[in-house]
Amino acid sequence: MVGRNTGQVRLRVKPDTQAKTLCGHVHGCTRPGSVLYTDESDSYTPVLRPHAAVCHSRKEWARDDDGDGLREVHTNTLEGLWSGLRTFLRPFRGVHKHYLGGYVAVYEFGVNLKRSSVSFIAALVALHTFAR
């Protein structure tokens, strides 16, 4: 998942893409009222969030639902993120599935770190100093 307003990324390796698995992930990583933009997979149907989907099988890649001229319904942000993850993993020439979650976590950390502000770093330093 990628927060379009925050830029924060939450990537997890899951055993499958069944509705129960995806719903648990979506509900655990988003706030109620967050809008979910996905592809046409039926696995997202039971998610309890406002939801809009593009239908790639009908060659639909982006759509403007509210008429403001911006095509807000798309999955391009996440697809670009997955491309970045593949590029990150390529030098390892294969990763055992047992360790894949760790590699994904390192990639997620790097992406999120780019969004860290000076005030966030200062707060971390203050916490570390206070903990001593």
Secondary structure, DSSP 8 states (H G I E B T S, - for coil): -B-TTT--B-----S---HHHHHHHHHHHS-TT--EEE-S-GGGTT-SS-EEE--GGGT--EE-SSSSS---EE-HHHHHHHHHHHHHHGGGT---HHHHHHHHHHHHHHHHHTT--HHHHHHHHHHHHHH-
